[in-house]
Amino acid sequence: MVTNCTYDGVCYNAKEAQDLLAKTSDRIHFDEAWYGYARFNPIYCDHYAMRGEPGDHNGPTVFATHSTHKLLNALSQASYIHVREGRGAVNFSRFNQAYMMHATTSPLYAICASNDVAVSMMDGNSGLSLTQRGD
């Protein structure tokens, strides 16, 4: 697991980290809890896990976790798990079963809806606008 964009703001070049780790691992997990906004600003190019084309399956399978409640407009506990399949195939039935062992069977739908709001706020040019420094 690679903690990418720490609480203190340390960001790694995820492309270089993935290329290096791909030599010895078929799966890589980037913990990007504080980094859900990176895709929306070109200054972070190559510095986040889900960069590039979604259909690129040549490298290792990549997992990224984002805590949308930390820096995007989502309620507490709102988060995402992203998966880009690569050569370390994922049995999604097993993955979902493991996830459900640790998740509630009675989700608070307001939290789920707040993730949708956060996505909508970052859609199109809004994401770039929201991640620009205001002078």
Secondary structure, DSSP 8 states (H G I E B T S, - for coil): -EE-S-TT-----HHHHHHHHTTT-SEEEEE-TT-TTGGG-GGGTTSSTT-S-TT--SS-EEEEEE-HHHHSS--TT--EEEEE--SS---HHHHHHHHHHSS-SS--HHHHHHHHHHHHHHTTTHHHHHHS---
